[in-house]
Amino acid sequence: MLPKIRGDQIDVLEQNFKQNRNPNDFEISLISAEAGLSENEVKLWYQHRLAVWRQRQGLPANSGYVNE
């Protein structure tokens, strides 16, 4: 289940997602600090957002996760 995320936090996450769809652990830490979310919340959001992006690209939604 995705965490409850505010609009301003989504803006931060989306901005970072546009720059890098697969951040490493260090980048996840930076994004979580910037958005005011836990690293786990950021990872969950990225997993969901990447699945949505992949489906829109006509790719399988589940082939690859952020920092498994």
PyMOL Python script that loads the backbone (N, CA, C, O; Angstrom):
from pymol import cmd

cmd.read_pdbstr("""\
ATOM      1  N   MET A   1       0.836  -1.178   0.000  1.00  0.00           N
ATOM      2  CA  MET A   1       0.000   0.000   0.000  1.00  0.00           C
ATOM      3  C   MET A   1       0.882   1.244   0.000  1.00  0.00           C
ATOM      4  O   MET A   1       1.858   1.331   0.746  1.00  0.00           O
ATOM      5  N   LEU A   2       0.524   2.197  -0.843  1.00  0.00           N
ATOM      6  CA  LEU A   2       1.301   3.428  -0.925  1.00  0.00           C
ATOM      7  C   LEU A   2       1.014   4.330   0.270  1.00  0.00           C
ATOM      8  O   LEU A   2      -0.115   4.390   0.758  1.00  0.00           O
ATOM      9  N   PRO A   3       2.044   5.029   0.736  1.00  0.00           N
ATOM     10  CA  PRO A   3       1.834   5.951   1.848  1.00  0.00           C
ATOM     11  C   PRO A   3       0.999   7.149   1.395  1.00  0.00           C
ATOM     12  O   PRO A   3       0.914   7.438   0.202  1.00  0.00           O
ATOM     13  N   LYS A   4       0.393   7.832   2.342  1.00  0.00           N
ATOM     14  CA  LYS A   4      -0.352   9.053   2.037  1.00  0.00           C
ATOM     15  C   LYS A   4       0.672  10.164   1.840  1.00  0.00           C
ATOM     16  O   LYS A   4       1.408  10.524   2.759  1.00  0.00           O
ATOM     17  N   ILE A   5       0.703  10.692   0.636  1.00  0.00           N
ATOM     18  CA  ILE A   5       1.718  11.683   0.273  1.00  0.00           C
ATOM     19  C   ILE A   5       1.023  12.972  -0.136  1.00  0.00           C
ATOM     20  O   ILE A   5       0.058  12.956  -0.900  1.00  0.00           O
ATOM     21  N   ARG A   6       1.521  14.086   0.380  1.00  0.00           N
ATOM     22  CA  ARG A   6       0.955  15.407   0.069  1.00  0.00           C
ATOM     23  C   ARG A   6       1.355  15.839  -1.337  1.00  0.00           C
ATOM     24  O   ARG A   6       2.297  15.306  -1.923  1.00  0.00           O
ATOM     25  N   GLY A   7       0.627  16.809  -1.860  1.00  0.00           N
ATOM     26  CA  GLY A   7       0.876  17.325  -3.202  1.00  0.00           C
ATOM     27  C   GLY A   7       2.283  17.862  -3.383  1.00  0.00           C
ATOM     28  O   GLY A   7       2.910  17.619  -4.415  1.00  0.00           O
ATOM     29  N   ASP A   8       2.793  18.596  -2.388  1.00  0.00           N
ATOM     30  CA  ASP A   8       4.143  19.144  -2.509  1.00  0.00           C
ATOM     31  C   ASP A   8       5.191  18.032  -2.514  1.00  0.00           C
ATOM     32  O   ASP A   8       6.225  18.155  -3.171  1.00  0.00           O
ATOM     33  N   GLN A   9       4.928  16.951  -1.786  1.00  0.00           N
ATOM     34  CA  GLN A   9       5.851  15.816  -1.780  1.00  0.00           C
ATOM     35  C   GLN A   9       5.814  15.097  -3.132  1.00  0.00           C
ATOM     36  O   GLN A   9       6.850  14.666  -3.640  1.00  0.00           O
ATOM     37  N   ILE A  10       4.625  14.972  -3.705  1.00  0.00           N
ATOM     38  CA  ILE A  10       4.505  14.348  -5.024  1.00  0.00           C
ATOM     39  C   ILE A  10       5.262  15.164  -6.059  1.00  0.00           C
ATOM     40  O   ILE A  10       5.904  14.603  -6.947  1.00  0.00           O
ATOM     41  N   ASP A  11       5.192  16.478  -5.949  1.00  0.00           N
ATOM     42  CA  ASP A  11       5.931  17.339  -6.875  1.00  0.00           C
ATOM     43  C   ASP A  11       7.428  17.047  -6.817  1.00  0.00           C
ATOM     44  O   ASP A  11       8.090  16.949  -7.851  1.00  0.00           O
ATOM     45  N   VAL A  12       7.957  16.907  -5.601  1.00  0.00           N
ATOM     46  CA  VAL A  12       9.381  16.593  -5.421  1.00  0.00           C
ATOM     47  C   VAL A  12       9.705  15.224  -6.019  1.00  0.00           C
ATOM     48  O   VAL A  12      10.699  15.068  -6.728  1.00  0.00           O
ATOM     49  N   LEU A  13       8.858  14.236  -5.726  1.00  0.00           N
ATOM     50  CA  LEU A  13       9.085  12.885  -6.239  1.00  0.00           C
ATOM     51  C   LEU A  13       9.020  12.852  -7.765  1.00  0.00           C
ATOM     52  O   LEU A  13       9.876  12.246  -8.410  1.00  0.00           O
ATOM     53  N   GLU A  14       8.016  13.497  -8.338  1.00  0.00           N
ATOM     54  CA  GLU A  14       7.869  13.510  -9.800  1.00  0.00           C
ATOM     55  C   GLU A  14       9.047  14.209 -10.469  1.00  0.00           C
ATOM     56  O   GLU A  14       9.542  13.751 -11.499  1.00  0.00           O
ATOM     57  N   GLN A  15       9.491  15.311  -9.886  1.00  0.00           N
ATOM     58  CA  GLN A  15      10.635  16.038 -10.440  1.00  0.00           C
ATOM     59  C   GLN A  15      11.875  15.138 -10.465  1.00  0.00           C
ATOM     60  O   GLN A  15      12.612  15.106 -11.450  1.00  0.00           O
ATOM     61  N   ASN A  16      12.091  14.417  -9.379  1.00  0.00           N
ATOM     62  CA  ASN A  16      13.236  13.513  -9.317  1.00  0.00           C
ATOM     63  C   ASN A  16      13.053  12.318 -10.252  1.00  0.00           C
ATOM     64  O   ASN A  16      14.020  11.849 -10.851  1.00  0.00           O
ATOM     65  N   PHE A  17      11.829  11.825 -10.380  1.00  0.00           N
ATOM     66  CA  PHE A  17      11.549  10.693 -11.260  1.00  0.00           C
ATOM     67  C   PHE A  17      11.852  11.050 -12.712  1.00  0.00           C
ATOM     68  O   PHE A  17      12.358  10.218 -13.465  1.00  0.00           O
ATOM     69  N   LYS A  18      11.547  12.278 -13.103  1.00  0.00           N
ATOM     70  CA  LYS A  18      11.829  12.722 -14.478  1.00  0.00           C
ATOM     71  C   LYS A  18      13.327  12.714 -14.763  1.00  0.00           C
ATOM     72  O   LYS A  18      13.746  12.458 -15.892  1.00  0.00           O
ATOM     73  N   GLN A  19      14.129  12.992 -13.746  1.00  0.00           N
ATOM     74  CA  GLN A  19      15.581  13.028 -13.913  1.00  0.00           C
ATOM     75  C   GLN A  19      16.208  11.637 -13.835  1.00  0.00           C
ATOM     76  O   GLN A  19      17.201  11.354 -14.507  1.00  0.00           O
ATOM     77  N   ASN A  20      15.616  10.770 -13.005  1.00  0.00           N
ATOM     78  CA  ASN A  20      16.206   9.450 -12.786  1.00  0.00           C
ATOM     79  C   ASN A  20      15.108   8.493 -12.324  1.00  0.00           C
ATOM     80  O   ASN A  20      14.571   8.635 -11.226  1.00  0.00           O
ATOM     81  N   ARG A  21      14.781   7.519 -13.173  1.00  0.00           N
ATOM     82  CA  ARG A  21      13.728   6.569 -12.832  1.00  0.00           C
ATOM     83  C   ARG A  21      14.209   5.442 -11.934  1.00  0.00           C
ATOM     84  O   ARG A  21      13.392   4.672 -11.429  1.00  0.00           O
ATOM     85  N   ASN A  22      15.491   5.329 -11.726  1.00  0.00           N
ATOM     86  CA  ASN A  22      16.022   4.226 -10.925  1.00  0.00           C
ATOM     87  C   ASN A  22      17.138   4.712 -10.000  1.00  0.00           C
ATOM     88  O   ASN A  22      18.307   4.404 -10.232  1.00  0.00           O
ATOM     89  N   PRO A  23      16.792   5.463  -8.963  1.00  0.00           N
ATOM     90  CA  PRO A  23      17.820   6.019  -8.075  1.00  0.00           C
ATOM     91  C   PRO A  23      18.494   4.953  -7.214  1.00  0.00           C
ATOM     92  O   PRO A  23      17.899   3.935  -6.861  1.00  0.00           O
ATOM     93  N   ASN A  24      19.763   5.228  -6.888  1.00  0.00           N
ATOM     94  CA  ASN A  24      20.488   4.324  -5.989  1.00  0.00           C
ATOM     95  C   ASN A  24      20.166   4.689  -4.535  1.00  0.00           C
ATOM     96  O   ASN A  24      19.409   5.626  -4.279  1.00  0.00           O
ATOM     97  N   ASP A  25      20.739   3.953  -3.598  1.00  0.00           N
ATOM     98  CA  ASP A  25      20.434   4.164  -2.172  1.00  0.00           C
ATOM     99  C   ASP A  25      20.757   5.583  -1.711  1.00  0.00           C
ATOM    100  O   ASP A  25      19.995   6.176  -0.947  1.00  0.00           O
ATOM    101  N   PHE A  26      21.872   6.124  -2.165  1.00  0.00           N
ATOM    102  CA  PHE A  26      22.257   7.479  -1.775  1.00  0.00           C
ATOM    103  C   PHE A  26      21.238   8.491  -2.295  1.00  0.00           C
ATOM    104  O   PHE A  26      20.828   9.397  -1.569  1.00  0.00           O
ATOM    105  N   GLU A  27      20.832   8.332  -3.555  1.00  0.00           N
ATOM    106  CA  GLU A  27      19.852   9.236  -4.140  1.00  0.00           C
ATOM    107  C   GLU A  27      18.489   9.118  -3.447  1.00  0.00           C
ATOM    108  O   GLU A  27      17.789  10.115  -3.269  1.00  0.00           O
ATOM    109  N   ILE A  28      18.120   7.897  -3.058  1.00  0.00           N
ATOM    110  CA  ILE A  28      16.886   7.686  -2.303  1.00  0.00           C
ATOM    111  C   ILE A  28      16.943   8.477  -0.992  1.00  0.00           C
ATOM    112  O   ILE A  28      15.957   9.097  -0.594  1.00  0.00           O
ATOM    113  N   SER A  29      18.098   8.452  -0.326  1.00  0.00           N
ATOM    114  CA  SER A  29      18.271   9.203   0.927  1.00  0.00           C
ATOM    115  C   SER A  29      18.071  10.695   0.701  1.00  0.00           C
ATOM    116  O   SER A  29      17.403  11.364   1.489  1.00  0.00           O
ATOM    117  N   LEU A  30      18.647  11.211  -0.369  1.00  0.00           N
ATOM    118  CA  LEU A  30      18.516  12.637  -0.675  1.00  0.00           C
ATOM    119  C   LEU A  30      17.069  13.001  -0.995  1.00  0.00           C
ATOM    120  O   LEU A  30      16.559  14.019  -0.526  1.00  0.00           O
ATOM    121  N   ILE A  31      16.419  12.172  -1.789  1.00  0.00           N
ATOM    122  CA  ILE A  31      15.029  12.418  -2.172  1.00  0.00           C
ATOM    123  C   ILE A  31      14.127  12.371  -0.941  1.00  0.00           C
ATOM    124  O   ILE A  31      13.233  13.202  -0.789  1.00  0.00           O
ATOM    125  N   SER A  32      14.365  11.399  -0.068  1.00  0.00           N
ATOM    126  CA  SER A  32      13.524  11.287   1.131  1.00  0.00           C
ATOM    127  C   SER A  32      13.680  12.515   2.019  1.00  0.00           C
ATOM    128  O   SER A  32      12.699  13.001   2.582  1.00  0.00           O
ATOM    129  N   ALA A  33      14.900  13.019   2.150  1.00  0.00           N
ATOM    130  CA  ALA A  33      15.130  14.227   2.948  1.00  0.00           C
ATOM    131  C   ALA A  33      14.451  15.433   2.303  1.00  0.00           C
ATOM    132  O   ALA A  33      13.842  16.250   2.993  1.00  0.00           O
ATOM    133  N   GLU A  34      14.556  15.540   1.001  1.00  0.00           N
ATOM    134  CA  GLU A  34      13.956  16.668   0.280  1.00  0.00           C
ATOM    135  C   GLU A  34      12.429  16.639   0.360  1.00  0.00           C
ATOM    136  O   GLU A  34      11.788  17.682   0.490  1.00  0.00           O
ATOM    137  N   ALA A  35      11.852  15.438   0.283  1.00  0.00           N
ATOM    138  CA  ALA A  35      10.388  15.303   0.274  1.00  0.00           C
ATOM    139  C   ALA A  35       9.791  15.210   1.676  1.00  0.00           C
ATOM    140  O   ALA A  35       8.582  15.367   1.846  1.00  0.00           O
ATOM    141  N   GLY A  36      10.633  14.954   2.683  1.00  0.00           N
ATOM    142  CA  GLY A  36      10.120  14.793   4.042  1.00  0.00           C
ATOM    143  C   GLY A  36       9.415  13.464   4.236  1.00  0.00           C
ATOM    144  O   GLY A  36       8.443  13.367   4.985  1.00  0.00           O
ATOM    145  N   LEU A  37       9.916  12.436   3.552  1.00  0.00           N
ATOM    146  CA  LEU A  37       9.361  11.092   3.650  1.00  0.00           C
ATOM    147  C   LEU A  37      10.456  10.131   4.091  1.00  0.00           C
ATOM    148  O   LEU A  37      11.641  10.452   3.999  1.00  0.00           O
ATOM    149  N   SER A  38      10.065   8.955   4.569  1.00  0.00           N
ATOM    150  CA  SER A  38      11.066   7.944   4.911  1.00  0.00           C
ATOM    151  C   SER A  38      11.632   7.347   3.618  1.00  0.00           C
ATOM    152  O   SER A  38      11.014   7.438   2.557  1.00  0.00           O
ATOM    153  N   GLU A  39      12.789   6.749   3.722  1.00  0.00           N
ATOM    154  CA  GLU A  39      13.387   6.098   2.553  1.00  0.00           C
ATOM    155  C   GLU A  39      12.483   4.984   2.046  1.00  0.00           C
ATOM    156  O   GLU A  39      12.361   4.791   0.837  1.00  0.00           O
ATOM    157  N   ASN A  40      11.852   4.252   2.952  1.00  0.00           N
ATOM    158  CA  ASN A  40      10.955   3.178   2.560  1.00  0.00           C
ATOM    159  C   ASN A  40       9.749   3.729   1.785  1.00  0.00           C
ATOM    160  O   ASN A  40       9.330   3.141   0.789  1.00  0.00           O
ATOM    161  N   GLU A  41       9.205   4.839   2.237  1.00  0.00           N
ATOM    162  CA  GLU A  41       8.080   5.461   1.523  1.00  0.00           C
ATOM    163  C   GLU A  41       8.492   5.882   0.117  1.00  0.00           C
ATOM    164  O   GLU A  41       7.726   5.714  -0.833  1.00  0.00           O
ATOM    165  N   VAL A  42       9.691   6.426  -0.018  1.00  0.00           N
ATOM    166  CA  VAL A  42      10.191   6.843  -1.330  1.00  0.00           C
ATOM    167  C   VAL A  42      10.384   5.620  -2.228  1.00  0.00           C
ATOM    168  O   VAL A  42      10.016   5.652  -3.402  1.00  0.00           O
ATOM    169  N   LYS A  43      10.952   4.554  -1.690  1.00  0.00           N
ATOM    170  CA  LYS A  43      11.144   3.335  -2.481  1.00  0.00           C
ATOM    171  C   LYS A  43       9.808   2.769  -2.951  1.00  0.00           C
ATOM    172  O   LYS A  43       9.672   2.374  -4.109  1.00  0.00           O
ATOM    173  N   LEU A  44       8.824   2.730  -2.057  1.00  0.00           N
ATOM    174  CA  LEU A  44       7.502   2.230  -2.437  1.00  0.00           C
ATOM    175  C   LEU A  44       6.878   3.093  -3.530  1.00  0.00           C
ATOM    176  O   LEU A  44       6.301   2.575  -4.486  1.00  0.00           O
ATOM    177  N   TRP A  45       6.997   4.402  -3.383  1.00  0.00           N
ATOM    178  CA  TRP A  45       6.441   5.309  -4.387  1.00  0.00           C
ATOM    179  C   TRP A  45       7.126   5.079  -5.732  1.00  0.00           C
ATOM    180  O   TRP A  45       6.458   5.010  -6.764  1.00  0.00           O
ATOM    181  N   TYR A  46       8.454   4.962  -5.729  1.00  0.00           N
ATOM    182  CA  TYR A  46       9.199   4.736  -6.965  1.00  0.00           C
ATOM    183  C   TYR A  46       8.816   3.404  -7.614  1.00  0.00           C
ATOM    184  O   TYR A  46       8.687   3.328  -8.836  1.00  0.00           O
ATOM    185  N   GLN A  47       8.636   2.370  -6.817  1.00  0.00           N
ATOM    186  CA  GLN A  47       8.242   1.075  -7.383  1.00  0.00           C
ATOM    187  C   GLN A  47       6.903   1.193  -8.094  1.00  0.00           C
ATOM    188  O   GLN A  47       6.745   0.706  -9.213  1.00  0.00           O
ATOM    189  N   HIS A  48       5.954   1.829  -7.455  1.00  0.00           N
ATOM    190  CA  HIS A  48       4.638   2.007  -8.060  1.00  0.00           C
ATOM    191  C   HIS A  48       4.720   2.900  -9.297  1.00  0.00           C
ATOM    192  O   HIS A  48       4.153   2.576 -10.341  1.00  0.00           O
ATOM    193  N   ARG A  49       5.414   4.006  -9.178  1.00  0.00           N
ATOM    194  CA  ARG A  49       5.511   4.973 -10.284  1.00  0.00           C
ATOM    195  C   ARG A  49       6.239   4.357 -11.468  1.00  0.00           C
ATOM    196  O   ARG A  49       5.863   4.597 -12.615  1.00  0.00           O
ATOM    197  N   LEU A  50       7.274   3.567 -11.209  1.00  0.00           N
ATOM    198  CA  LEU A  50       8.002   2.907 -12.294  1.00  0.00           C
ATOM    199  C   LEU A  50       7.110   1.893 -12.999  1.00  0.00           C
ATOM    200  O   LEU A  50       7.168   1.768 -14.222  1.00  0.00           O
ATOM    201  N   ALA A  51       6.290   1.169 -12.250  1.00  0.00           N
ATOM    202  CA  ALA A  51       5.362   0.204 -12.854  1.00  0.00           C
ATOM    203  C   ALA A  51       4.369   0.922 -13.764  1.00  0.00           C
ATOM    204  O   ALA A  51       4.077   0.450 -14.863  1.00  0.00           O
ATOM    205  N   VAL A  52       3.852   2.059 -13.308  1.00  0.00           N
ATOM    206  CA  VAL A  52       2.912   2.841 -14.123  1.00  0.00           C
ATOM    207  C   VAL A  52       3.607   3.331 -15.381  1.00  0.00           C
ATOM    208  O   VAL A  52       3.050   3.239 -16.475  1.00  0.00           O
ATOM    209  N   TRP A  53       4.822   3.851 -15.233  1.00  0.00           N
ATOM    210  CA  TRP A  53       5.579   4.348 -16.379  1.00  0.00           C
ATOM    211  C   TRP A  53       5.832   3.222 -17.383  1.00  0.00           C
ATOM    212  O   TRP A  53       5.656   3.402 -18.588  1.00  0.00           O
ATOM    213  N   ARG A  54       6.245   2.061 -16.873  1.00  0.00           N
ATOM    214  CA  ARG A  54       6.546   0.934 -17.767  1.00  0.00           C
ATOM    215  C   ARG A  54       5.295   0.507 -18.537  1.00  0.00           C
ATOM    216  O   ARG A  54       5.379   0.219 -19.731  1.00  0.00           O
ATOM    217  N   GLN A  55       4.152   0.461 -17.881  1.00  0.00           N
ATOM    218  CA  GLN A  55       2.909   0.083 -18.556  1.00  0.00           C
ATOM    219  C   GLN A  55       2.573   1.081 -19.655  1.00  0.00           C
ATOM    220  O   GLN A  55       2.140   0.691 -20.740  1.00  0.00           O
ATOM    221  N   ARG A  56       2.769   2.347 -19.384  1.00  0.00           N
ATOM    222  CA  ARG A  56       2.503   3.381 -20.391  1.00  0.00           C
ATOM    223  C   ARG A  56       3.445   3.265 -21.579  1.00  0.00           C
ATOM    224  O   ARG A  56       3.117   3.691 -22.686  1.00  0.00           O
ATOM    225  N   GLN A  57       4.617   2.686 -21.342  1.00  0.00           N
ATOM    226  CA  GLN A  57       5.590   2.481 -22.419  1.00  0.00           C
ATOM    227  C   GLN A  57       5.344   1.168 -23.156  1.00  0.00           C
ATOM    228  O   GLN A  57       6.053   0.860 -24.114  1.00  0.00           O
ATOM    229  N   GLY A  58       4.358   0.396 -22.726  1.00  0.00           N
ATOM    230  CA  GLY A  58       4.057  -0.880 -23.333  1.00  0.00           C
ATOM    231  C   GLY A  58       4.970  -1.995 -22.877  1.00  0.00           C
ATOM    232  O   GLY A  58       5.123  -3.000 -23.572  1.00  0.00           O
ATOM    233  N   LEU A  59       5.578  -1.829 -21.716  1.00  0.00           N
ATOM    234  CA  LEU A  59       6.495  -2.824 -21.148  1.00  0.00           C
ATOM    235  C   LEU A  59       5.811  -3.517 -19.981  1.00  0.00           C
ATOM    236  O   LEU A  59       4.836  -2.997 -19.440  1.00  0.00           O
ATOM    237  N   PRO A  60       6.308  -4.683 -19.587  1.00  0.00           N
ATOM    238  CA  PRO A  60       5.753  -5.360 -18.405  1.00  0.00           C
ATOM    239  C   PRO A  60       5.970  -4.474 -17.156  1.00  0.00           C
ATOM    240  O   PRO A  60       7.050  -3.921 -16.951  1.00  0.00           O
ATOM    241  N   ALA A  61       4.932  -4.361 -16.349  1.00  0.00           N
ATOM    242  CA  ALA A  61       4.995  -3.474 -15.167  1.00  0.00           C
ATOM    243  C   ALA A  61       5.958  -3.986 -14.109  1.00  0.00           C
ATOM    244  O   ALA A  61       6.506  -3.195 -13.341  1.00  0.00           O
ATOM    245  N   ASN A  62       6.171  -5.289 -14.056  1.00  0.00           N
ATOM    246  CA  ASN A  62       6.918  -5.848 -12.936  1.00  0.00           C
ATOM    247  C   ASN A  62       8.355  -6.247 -13.260  1.00  0.00           C
ATOM    248  O   ASN A  62       8.960  -6.984 -12.482  1.00  0.00           O
ATOM    249  N   SER A  63       8.913  -5.801 -14.350  1.00  0.00           N
ATOM    250  CA  SER A  63      10.285  -6.215 -14.650  1.00  0.00           C
ATOM    251  C   SER A  63      11.277  -5.183 -14.185  1.00  0.00           C
ATOM    252  O   SER A  63      11.734  -4.344 -14.962  1.00  0.00           O
ATOM    253  N   GLY A  64      11.605  -5.248 -12.924  1.00  0.00           N
ATOM    254  CA  GLY A  64      12.612  -4.381 -12.342  1.00  0.00           C
ATOM    255  C   GLY A  64      12.030  -3.479 -11.261  1.00  0.00           C
ATOM    256  O   GLY A  64      11.019  -2.806 -11.464  1.00  0.00           O
ATOM    257  N   TYR A  65      12.686  -3.482 -10.123  1.00  0.00           N
ATOM    258  CA  TYR A  65      12.250  -2.681  -9.003  1.00  0.00           C
ATOM    259  C   TYR A  65      13.386  -1.782  -8.537  1.00  0.00           C
ATOM    260  O   TYR A  65      14.557  -2.050  -8.803  1.00  0.00           O
ATOM    261  N   VAL A  66      13.032  -0.740  -7.857  1.00  0.00           N
ATOM    262  CA  VAL A  66      14.004   0.179  -7.313  1.00  0.00           C
ATOM    263  C   VAL A  66      14.660  -0.446  -6.094  1.00  0.00           C
ATOM    264  O   VAL A  66      13.981  -0.767  -5.119  1.00  0.00           O
ATOM    265  N   ASN A  67      15.952  -0.617  -6.139  1.00  0.00           N
ATOM    266  CA  ASN A  67      16.741  -1.067  -4.983  1.00  0.00           C
ATOM    267  C   ASN A  67      16.140  -2.240  -4.241  1.00  0.00           C
ATOM    268  O   ASN A  67      15.804  -2.129  -3.062  1.00  0.00           O
ATOM    269  N   GLU A  68      16.004  -3.344  -4.912  1.00  0.00           N
ATOM    270  CA  GLU A  68      15.437  -4.542  -4.281  1.00  0.00           C
ATOM    271  C   GLU A  68      16.260  -4.971  -3.093  1.00  0.00           C
ATOM    272  O   GLU A  68      15.933  -5.961  -2.440  1.00  0.00           O
TER     273      GLU A  68
END
""", "prot")
cmd.dss("prot")
cmd.show_as("cartoon", "prot")
cmd.util.cbc("prot")
cmd.orient("prot")
